Amino acid sequence: MHFGLTEEQEMIVSTVRNFVETEIYPHENEVERTGIVPKEIGQEIKRKSQELGFFACNFPQEVGGAGLDNLTFTLVERELGRASMGLAAYFGRPSGILMGCNDEQRERYLIPAVKGDRFDALAMTEPDAGSDVRGMKCFAKKDGDDWIVNGTKHFISHADIADFVIVFIATGEEQTPKGPKKLITCFLVDRGTPGFEIREGYSSVSHRGYHNCILNFTDCRLPSAQILGELHKGFDLANEWLYGTRLTVAASCVGRARRVFDYAVSYAAERKQFGKPIGANQGVSFKLADMITEIDAADFLTLHGAWRLDQKLPANREIASAKLYASEMLARVTDEAIQIYGGMGLMDDLPLARFWRDARVERIWDGTSEIQRHIISRDLLRPFGA
């Protein structure tokens, strides 16, 4: 792995960072205050992202994307991680699982998503099935060539702005040595489909303006043509296209941690107590040393995971390590930044309290820290048959 960025990658990082600072930062306080991203502002961010050629930059050129490799796309996500997530959602990164669309589905879902004409959301979690995805109760029953769906999904990010949702639903059951196991199928479900309701979710302390939603299915009829991938093969599809989303979480944590660190180091150099900058005291300077060391470590773990994907090397453990360490690092860095600021760090005049609150969810979504540790340890022990 080469540690230096290419000239093109440096330009991409600079361009995205400038976009975040000029097009997103100015709106953050209002979104934080109201909990809402005004539609016109979201659409303006989308339009300007398209003008720059970054909308759907995670998709290959043959379908209209920018065709960035995994490492370069991770650099983009790192810069977007500095920004309010509710606003950055409009920058446009459709779910990569749409590459599993067949020819007809590509025209209805994939191409419009890449063009920015339709927004998607991904739905897997249920009230009784979070980490235990196989325990999902949302079930589809075969009826002729259709499927009748009943059940509930929750914690579905940005479904409120989605035109269609990519939903994982139980479609059967098989017997295994460890007992019965649900068979999962992935469906494409359009907003407005009879029997399908998108409701407002829970009020969250993290990422205001980036809403979670509840999806209700009540005798919702879906034709087999809405199946994404193969029947009962939803997990295979997810494993092929989705596990890299943990890398996105890691990258955004690194970006946000660097923004937090910029605040902390600047304040430590400027704030004076007892006649000298507080950064001259080891109690503060050592905090800064620890913070930047952890940030850099998380950065390298994340970029290494992306590099392995580009080299077609196994990366499951490396990505889990990046997500685990970066998300927990962000919690420590934001907490220490507030400690450096003292009482002012908790005031709404600064964004530090927001970063602190936002950091908490990173250890939960896209696989909890406990799940990441399970993935890592399982990978280490499997060669020994343990």
C-alpha positions as CSV (number, residue, x, y, z in Angstrom):
1,M,0.0,0.0,0.0
2,H,1.3,3.4,-1.0
3,F,0.8,6.0,1.7
4,G,1.0,9.0,-0.5
5,L,-2.0,10.2,-2.5
6,T,-1.9,10.7,-6.3
7,E,-2.3,14.2,-7.7
8,E,-5.8,13.4,-8.7
9,Q,-6.7,12.1,-5.3
10,E,-5.3,15.3,-3.7
11,M,-7.4,17.4,-6.0
12,I,-10.5,15.3,-5.2
13,V,-9.9,15.7,-1.4
14,S,-9.4,19.5,-1.8
15,T,-12.5,19.9,-4.0
16,V,-14.8,17.9,-1.7
17,R,-13.5,19.7,1.4
18,N,-14.0,23.1,-0.2
19,F,-17.6,22.0,-1.1
20,V,-18.3,20.9,2.4
21,E,-17.0,24.2,3.9
22,T,-18.7,26.5,1.5
23,E,-22.0,24.7,0.7
24,I,-22.7,22.7,3.8
25,Y,-21.2,24.4,6.9
26,P,-23.2,27.6,6.5
27,H,-26.5,25.6,6.9
28,E,-25.5,23.4,9.8
29,N,-26.6,25.6,12.7
30,E,-30.1,26.0,11.2
31,V,-30.5,22.3,10.7
32,E,-29.2,21.6,14.2
33,R,-31.7,24.1,15.6
34,T,-34.8,22.9,13.6
35,G,-33.9,19.3,13.0
36,I,-35.0,19.8,9.4
37,V,-33.1,20.1,6.1
38,P,-35.2,22.5,3.9
39,K,-36.0,20.8,0.6
40,E,-34.7,23.7,-1.5
41,I,-31.3,23.5,0.3
42,G,-31.1,19.8,-0.1
43,Q,-31.9,20.1,-3.8
44,E,-29.3,22.8,-4.2
45,I,-26.6,20.6,-2.6
46,K,-27.6,17.8,-5.0
47,R,-27.4,20.1,-8.1
48,K,-24.0,21.5,-7.2
49,S,-22.7,18.0,-6.5
50,Q,-23.9,16.9,-9.9
51,E,-22.2,20.0,-11.5
52,L,-18.9,18.9,-9.9
53,G,-19.4,15.4,-11.2
54,F,-19.4,13.8,-7.7
55,F,-23.0,12.7,-7.5
56,A,-23.0,8.8,-7.4
57,C,-19.2,8.9,-7.6
58,N,-19.2,5.4,-6.1
59,F,-20.8,3.9,-9.2
60,P,-18.9,2.8,-12.4
61,Q,-18.8,5.0,-15.4
62,E,-20.8,2.5,-17.6
63,V,-23.9,3.3,-15.5
64,G,-23.2,7.1,-15.3
65,G,-21.1,7.3,-12.1
66,A,-17.6,8.8,-11.7
67,G,-16.1,5.3,-11.3
68,L,-13.9,6.1,-8.3
69,D,-12.0,3.1,-6.8
70,N,-12.7,2.2,-3.2
71,L,-9.7,4.0,-1.8
72,T,-10.6,7.3,-3.6
73,F,-14.3,7.0,-2.7
74,T,-13.2,6.5,1.0
75,L,-11.3,9.7,0.8
76,V,-14.5,11.4,-0.4
77,E,-16.5,10.0,2.5
78,R,-13.8,11.1,4.9
79,E,-14.3,14.7,3.8
80,L,-18.1,14.4,3.8
81,G,-17.8,13.1,7.4
82,R,-16.8,16.6,8.5
83,A,-20.3,17.8,7.6
84,S,-23.8,17.6,8.9
85,M,-25.1,14.2,7.8
86,G,-28.5,15.5,7.1
87,L,-27.1,17.9,4.6
88,A,-24.4,15.6,3.2
89,A,-27.0,13.0,2.3
90,Y,-27.9,15.2,-0.7
91,F,-24.4,15.0,-2.0
92,G,-25.6,11.7,-3.4
93,R,-24.2,8.2,-2.8
94,P,-26.8,5.7,-3.8
95,S,-26.6,2.2,-2.3
96,G,-24.1,0.1,-4.2
97,I,-26.4,-2.9,-3.9
98,L,-28.3,-1.4,-6.9
99,M,-25.6,-2.8,-9.1
100,G,-27.4,-6.1,-8.5
101,C,-30.4,-4.8,-10.6
102,N,-31.4,-6.7,-13.7
103,D,-31.9,-4.9,-17.0
104,E,-35.4,-3.8,-16.4
105,Q,-34.7,-2.7,-12.8
106,R,-31.7,-0.8,-14.0
107,E,-33.9,1.5,-16.0
108,R,-36.4,1.9,-13.2
109,Y,-34.1,2.2,-10.2
110,L,-30.3,2.1,-10.8
111,I,-30.0,4.7,-13.6
112,P,-32.5,7.2,-12.0
113,A,-30.6,6.8,-8.7
114,V,-27.3,7.5,-10.3
115,K,-28.7,10.5,-12.2
116,G,-30.2,11.9,-9.0
117,D,-33.8,11.6,-10.3
118,R,-34.7,9.1,-7.5
119,F,-33.4,8.7,-4.0
120,D,-33.1,5.3,-2.3
121,A,-33.0,4.1,1.3
122,L,-31.9,0.7,2.7
123,A,-34.1,-1.2,5.2
124,M,-33.0,-4.2,7.2
125,T,-33.4,-3.4,10.9
126,E,-36.6,-4.3,12.8
127,P,-37.7,-3.6,16.4
128,D,-36.8,-7.2,17.4
129,A,-34.1,-7.8,14.8
130,G,-31.1,-5.5,15.0
131,S,-27.8,-7.4,15.1
132,D,-29.8,-10.6,14.8
133,V,-30.8,-10.0,11.2
134,R,-31.9,-13.6,10.8
135,G,-34.5,-13.0,13.5
136,M,-36.5,-10.6,11.3
137,K,-40.3,-11.0,11.4
138,C,-41.2,-8.9,8.4
139,F,-42.4,-11.7,6.2
140,A,-43.5,-12.1,2.5
141,K,-45.9,-14.9,1.6
142,K,-46.1,-16.2,-2.0
143,D,-49.4,-15.6,-3.7
144,G,-49.3,-16.6,-7.3
145,D,-46.5,-14.6,-8.9
146,D,-46.8,-11.9,-6.2
147,W,-45.7,-11.7,-2.6
148,I,-47.8,-10.4,0.3
149,V,-45.7,-8.5,2.8
150,N,-46.5,-7.8,6.5
151,G,-44.3,-6.4,9.1
152,T,-42.3,-3.5,10.3
153,K,-38.9,-2.0,9.8
154,H,-37.4,0.8,11.9
155,F,-34.3,3.0,12.2
156,I,-34.4,3.3,8.4
157,S,-32.1,6.3,7.6
158,H,-33.4,9.0,5.3
159,A,-36.4,7.0,4.2
160,D,-38.3,10.3,4.5
161,I,-36.6,11.6,1.3
162,A,-36.5,8.3,-0.5
163,D,-38.5,7.6,-3.7
164,F,-38.0,3.8,-3.2
165,V,-36.6,1.5,-0.5
166,I,-34.4,-1.5,-0.8
167,V,-36.0,-3.9,1.8
168,F,-34.7,-7.2,3.2
169,I,-37.7,-9.5,4.0
170,A,-38.0,-13.1,5.2
171,T,-39.5,-15.3,2.4
172,G,-39.1,-18.7,3.9
173,E,-37.3,-20.9,6.4
174,E,-34.8,-23.7,6.2
175,Q,-33.6,-26.3,8.7
176,T,-30.0,-26.2,9.8
177,P,-27.9,-28.2,12.4
178,K,-28.4,-25.1,14.6
179,G,-32.2,-25.0,14.1
180,P,-34.5,-23.2,11.7
181,K,-33.0,-20.2,9.8
182,K,-34.9,-17.5,7.9
183,L,-34.4,-17.3,4.2
184,I,-34.0,-13.6,3.2
185,T,-34.9,-11.9,-0.1
186,C,-34.2,-8.3,-1.1
187,F,-37.1,-6.3,-2.7
188,L,-37.4,-2.9,-4.4
189,V,-40.4,-1.1,-3.0
190,D,-41.7,2.2,-4.4
191,R,-43.0,4.9,-2.2
192,G,-46.8,5.0,-2.6
193,T,-47.2,1.2,-3.1
194,P,-50.5,0.2,-1.5
195,G,-50.0,-1.3,1.9
196,F,-46.5,0.4,2.3
197,E,-46.3,3.3,4.7
198,I,-43.2,5.4,5.6
199,R,-43.7,7.0,9.0
200,E,-41.7,9.5,11.0
201,G,-39.3,7.6,13.3
202,Y,-37.9,8.4,16.7
203,S,-36.4,11.6,17.9
204,S,-32.6,11.0,18.1
205,V,-29.9,13.0,19.8
206,S,-27.5,12.1,17.0
207,H,-27.4,13.6,13.6
208,R,-30.3,16.0,13.7
209,G,-31.8,16.6,10.2
210,Y,-30.8,13.0,9.2
211,H,-34.0,11.2,10.1
212,N,-34.7,7.6,10.9
213,C,-38.1,6.3,9.8
214,I,-40.5,3.4,10.5
215,L,-41.7,1.3,7.6
216,N,-45.0,-0.5,7.9
217,F,-46.2,-3.3,5.5
218,T,-49.8,-4.3,5.7
219,D,-50.8,-6.9,3.1
220,C,-48.5,-5.1,0.7
221,R,-48.5,-6.8,-2.7
222,L,-45.2,-6.9,-4.5
223,P,-44.7,-8.7,-7.9
224,S,-41.8,-11.1,-8.2
225,A,-40.3,-8.5,-10.6
226,Q,-39.5,-6.4,-7.6
227,I,-37.0,-9.0,-6.2
228,L,-33.4,-7.6,-6.3
229,G,-31.1,-10.5,-7.0
230,E,-32.3,-14.0,-6.4
231,L,-35.1,-15.4,-4.3
232,H,-33.8,-16.4,-0.8
233,K,-30.4,-15.0,-1.7
234,G,-30.7,-11.6,0.0
235,F,-27.7,-12.2,2.3
236,D,-25.5,-13.2,-0.6
237,L,-26.4,-9.9,-2.3
238,A,-25.8,-7.9,0.9
239,N,-22.4,-9.6,1.4
240,E,-21.3,-8.8,-2.1
241,W,-22.3,-5.1,-2.1
242,L,-23.0,-3.9,1.5
243,Y,-20.2,-4.9,3.9
244,G,-18.1,-2.0,2.6
245,T,-20.6,0.4,4.2
246,R,-18.8,-0.1,7.5
247,L,-15.8,1.5,5.7
248,T,-18.0,4.5,5.0
249,V,-18.8,4.9,8.8
250,A,-15.1,4.6,9.6
251,A,-14.1,7.2,7.0
252,S,-16.8,9.7,8.2
253,C,-15.6,9.2,11.8
254,V,-12.1,10.0,10.8
255,G,-13.2,13.2,8.9
256,R,-15.3,14.4,11.8
257,A,-12.5,13.7,14.3
258,R,-10.1,15.8,12.2
259,R,-12.6,18.7,12.3
260,V,-13.0,18.3,16.1
261,F,-9.2,18.2,16.5
262,D,-8.8,21.4,14.5
263,Y,-11.0,23.1,17.0
264,A,-9.1,21.6,19.9
265,V,-5.6,22.5,18.8
266,S,-6.6,26.0,17.8
267,Y,-8.2,26.7,21.1
268,A,-5.3,25.2,23.0
269,A,-2.9,27.5,21.2
270,E,-5.1,30.7,21.7
271,R,-6.7,30.2,25.1
272,K,-4.6,31.6,27.9
273,Q,-4.7,30.7,31.6
274,F,-2.1,31.8,34.2
275,G,-0.4,33.9,31.6
276,K,0.3,31.3,29.0
277,P,-1.6,29.2,26.3
278,I,-3.3,26.2,27.9
279,G,-1.5,24.1,25.3
280,A,1.7,24.7,27.0
281,N,0.5,22.6,29.9
282,Q,1.2,18.9,29.6
283,G,-2.3,18.2,30.8
284,V,-3.6,19.6,27.5
285,S,-0.7,19.0,25.2
286,F,-0.6,15.3,25.9
287,K,-4.3,15.1,25.1
288,L,-3.6,16.6,21.7
289,A,-0.8,14.1,21.2
290,D,-3.0,11.2,22.0
291,M,-5.9,12.6,19.9
292,I,-3.8,13.0,16.7
293,T,-2.2,9.6,17.1
294,E,-5.5,7.9,17.4
295,I,-6.9,9.8,14.4
296,D,-4.0,8.9,12.2
297,A,-4.2,5.3,13.3
298,A,-7.9,5.2,12.5
299,D,-7.2,6.9,9.1
300,F,-4.6,4.3,8.1
301,L,-6.8,1.4,9.2
302,T,-9.6,2.8,7.1
303,L,-7.5,3.4,4.0
304,H,-5.9,0.0,4.3
305,G,-9.3,-1.6,4.3
306,A,-10.3,0.3,1.1
307,W,-7.0,-0.5,-0.5
308,R,-7.5,-4.2,0.1
309,L,-10.9,-4.0,-1.6
310,D,-9.3,-2.5,-4.6
311,Q,-6.6,-5.3,-4.6
312,K,-9.4,-7.9,-4.5
313,L,-8.0,-9.1,-1.2
314,P,-10.1,-10.4,1.8
315,A,-11.0,-7.3,3.8
316,N,-13.8,-8.3,6.1
317,R,-11.6,-8.3,9.3
318,E,-9.7,-5.2,8.2
319,I,-12.9,-3.3,7.6
320,A,-14.4,-4.4,10.9
321,S,-11.2,-3.2,12.6
322,A,-11.5,0.1,10.9
323,K,-15.1,0.6,11.8
324,L,-14.6,-0.5,15.4
325,Y,-11.5,1.6,16.1
326,A,-12.6,4.7,14.2
327,S,-16.0,4.9,15.8
328,E,-14.6,4.4,19.3
329,M,-11.8,6.9,18.6
330,L,-14.3,9.5,17.6
331,A,-16.0,9.2,21.0
332,R,-12.7,9.7,22.8
333,V,-11.6,12.6,20.6
334,T,-14.8,14.5,20.9
335,D,-14.9,14.0,24.7
336,E,-11.3,15.2,25.1
337,A,-12.0,18.3,22.9
338,I,-14.8,19.3,25.2
339,Q,-12.5,18.8,28.2
340,I,-10.0,21.1,26.6
341,Y,-12.6,23.8,26.0
342,G,-14.1,23.3,29.5
343,G,-17.6,24.6,30.0
344,M,-17.7,26.4,26.6
345,G,-17.4,23.1,24.9
346,L,-20.9,22.2,26.0
347,M,-22.5,25.5,24.8
348,D,-24.5,25.7,21.6
349,D,-22.2,28.6,20.4
350,L,-19.8,25.9,19.3
351,P,-20.5,22.6,17.4
352,L,-18.5,20.4,19.8
353,A,-21.6,19.3,21.8
354,R,-23.2,18.3,18.5
355,F,-20.1,16.3,17.4
356,W,-20.1,14.7,20.9
357,R,-23.8,13.6,20.5
358,D,-23.4,12.6,16.9
359,A,-20.4,10.4,17.8
360,R,-22.5,8.1,20.0
361,V,-24.5,6.4,17.2
362,E,-21.4,5.5,15.2
363,R,-20.7,2.6,17.6
364,I,-24.2,1.2,17.0
365,W,-25.3,1.4,13.4
366,D,-23.8,-0.6,10.5
367,G,-22.9,-3.2,13.1
368,T,-22.3,-2.5,16.8
369,S,-18.8,-2.5,18.3
370,E,-19.6,-5.9,19.7
371,I,-20.5,-7.3,16.3
372,Q,-17.3,-5.9,14.9
373,R,-15.3,-7.6,17.6
374,H,-17.1,-10.8,16.8
375,I,-16.2,-10.5,13.1
376,I,-12.6,-9.9,14.0
377,S,-12.2,-12.6,16.5
378,R,-14.0,-15.2,14.3
379,D,-11.7,-14.4,11.4
380,L,-8.7,-14.9,13.7
381,L,-9.9,-18.2,15.2
382,R,-11.4,-19.8,12.1
383,P,-8.1,-21.1,10.7
384,F,-7.7,-23.1,14.0
385,G,-11.2,-24.6,13.7
386,A,-12.3,-22.7,16.8
